[in-house]
């Protein structure tokens, strides 16, 4: 039986085997490449290396990264996730400038880079990252002071740009030439980056294509720092269209920086302890079309008072929100009638519509707006 199974695998076409191998992670692919010459050839197929997640590969070092880049990663790579050595006992350099240069030249289609627990203080600037990146996510990372700053001329031209200029016929040259005038990252996500300060935030004003910015649990960013980034200031993020601010651990109140207004901002996400301060500033955001509130407690009155001036709002989403509703007051005025109304409201509630009265009020207030509830709950408060 085992011999028959082996023959069946040997007779299977390459496309079928590649489909089977696509369900394996990077480490398992490398191991299966040692089975035979045919499997080694199949494992190197670039269809298997479009989205690479190395965060679950324990013991990844710079030596492993060089091995993967030389033997497996290539023009098919679109997304790369790495877990660094920031909290590892081994320590040492993880991402080096030569490796990033080689990554940029060998993987000209890389558009998303996700870094977890990575110490980037050895890199003087983000200009050393692959120039084709459109999405950069930093989670639990450490940054040097001028990491997001471009050259005074507004251009980024690290060594891999100059190397491509020497070989104008190289396949990656078109990608590098197109992105050489500056950083082309469109989405930046920062989650629990302790060294991120207002200075880092202000340096993002030189990013000419930054359209989406997500800031989560950044303890050193203040309302004044965010306020300075609003147009038309000198440090304004003119191209920003979507902003998310979420703080769970501390009371930062950075969202108060929106109080001076933000022209052109179409999407806003508020989470945790930033929801309350952010709701106070909504009236200063006339261009807002999408609003998401998550991981907080709200009352119907808070929502209605904050959103009544948002006439351009098209989508209002509540995610993991606990709504507080008063109970007991109506029952005292009319015990039977109040009890019937409360029972009727409980019957109308559902997972997708936990607060029917709020939805009806919002439909009347904002008739063009779609209201979404995701994993929300209702808590009754004795009035």
C-alpha positions, 0 to 999 in steps of 0.5 A: 500500500505504501509503495502504491501511494508513493507511485501515485505521488510520483505520477501526479502532475506538477500543478496538483503537487503544487496545490498540495504544497501550497497548504504548508508553511515556509518551514515545512516547504523547506523540509519537503524540498529535501525529499528528492530533486523533483520536490526541490524543484517544485518547492522553488515554484514562485506560486508557493512564495507569494505570501510568506509568514515567518512569524511562527518559525521559531529560531529564525535568524539572519542566516535563515533569512539569507538562505530563504532569499538565495534559494526560495524568495523571488519575483513572486513574493507579494507579502512578507511577515517577519518576527524579530529578536527584540524579546529573544535571549539570542539578540543580535542583528536581524534585519541588515542593510545588505539583506534589505538591498538584496530583498529589494532587488530580488523581490521587485513585487513585494508590496506588504511588509509586516514586522513583529518584535523587530529592533529597527534601531540599527537602520538609520532610515525607512528608505532602506526598506524595499521601494515597492512597499505599499503597506508597512505594519510595525507591531511591538517594534523599536525605532530610531529617532529619524526612521521615517524621515526622507532626505532634505530634497524629499527623495530616498535613494539608498544603495539598491536604487543606485545599484539598479541605475548601474544596470538599466536593463535589469527587471527591477529597474522599472520598479525602482525608478518609478519609486525613487522620487520618494517613499510610496507607502500608502498604508502605515500601521503602528501597534504598540511601538514604544519609541514612536513620538510626535517627531516620528508622526510629523516626519510622515508629512514627507510621505507623498502617498500616505493615505491610511494611518493606523495608530494603536497604543502609542504612549508617547504621541499626544493631542498636540502632535496630532493637531500639528498634522492637520492641514494646512500646517507645515507638518500636515499629512495632506494626502491622508484620507483614513485615520485610526486611533486606538488606545487600550492601555492608557488614557492618552486622549490623543484624539483631541487633536482632531478638535481643530478640524481635518480637511479631506479626512474621509474615514475615521476609526476610534477605539478604546479610550480614544472614543470619548475624546474623538466623539467631541471632535466629530463636528469639526470633520465635515468631510467624514464619510466612514466612522468606526467605533470599537472596544468601548462603552456608549449610550444612545445619547452620546452617539446621536449628539456626536453624529448629528452634524455628519451629513456626509456620513455614509457608513457608521460601524460599531464593533465590540461596543457595549451600549448602556440603556437606562431601565426602571424609569419608565416602569415607575411611570406606568408599570404595565405599559413600561413592562410591555415596552421593555419586553417588546424591545428585547424581542426586537433585539438581535446580534445584528441589531442590538439597539433598535431604537438607536438604529431608527434614530440614526436612520431619521437623523442620517438617512444616507448612512448605513449602520452596522453592528458587530459583536455588540452587546447591551447592558441595562443601567438602573435609572 
